[in-house]
Amino acid sequence: MYDKTISSAVIKRLPRYYRYLGELLENDVVRISSKELSEKMNVTASQIRQDLNNFGGFGQQGYGYNVEYLYTEIGKILGLDKKYNVIIIGAGNLGQALANYTDFERRGFYICGIFDVNPRLIGLSIRGIEIRLVDELEEFMKNNTVNIAALTIPKAKAPQVAADLVQLGVRAIWNFAPTDLNLPKDVMVENVHLAESLMRLSYNLKAAEESGESI
């Protein structure tokens, strides 16, 4: 079991390590040094070594890192050696886009249910998964194991829907609604606020323009 005091900054970098190592594997790279990896990721070699030392290190002095082994081990740290069932609440454009994204399955995340309140969408299928009424959610949860719920619904509805999901046993919520959720501490919430991300990009663009940097 890993130390729960590991910083959120380290945890946020792990998926990047995993992605870059996956690309190296696809290019048949067998081993890589922390210096070479740092050049690809724009993270210092020292930072990479410190990050990985939180979980055991994995490298050998004079050799570097075995790419396949490190990729596999980081996958285990991230829990990607397991299978997770995901439901999507909200079958609008964003919800449908998530359901159509096949790369999730490669990582062990399987969409098992899609729900909406719009009667015109009910009965339609996305990649073989039929859209159901939200009213059917409780019955669905009784008959299926659900690990993660993705919320792609208006912010006014998100708090109550999230609370209902917690009552039904969901302990991990992927929240795309532009609002903060006040949920019990044992419920994990990952917020993906698209507009905020775009505003950060806008700020950096404006700052670059005002400083006279070329874009």
Secondary structure, DSSP 8 states (H G I E B T S, - for coil): ---TTS-HHHHHHHHHHHHHHHHHHHTT--EE-HHHHHHHHTS-HHHHHHHHHTTT---BTTTBEEHHHHHHHHHHHTTTTS-EEEEEE--SHHHHHHHH-THHHHTTEEEEEEEES-TTTTT-EETTEEEEEGGGHHHHHHHS---EEEE-S-TTTHHHHHHHHHHTT--EEEE-SSS-----TTSEEEE--HHHHHHHHHHHHHHHHHHT---
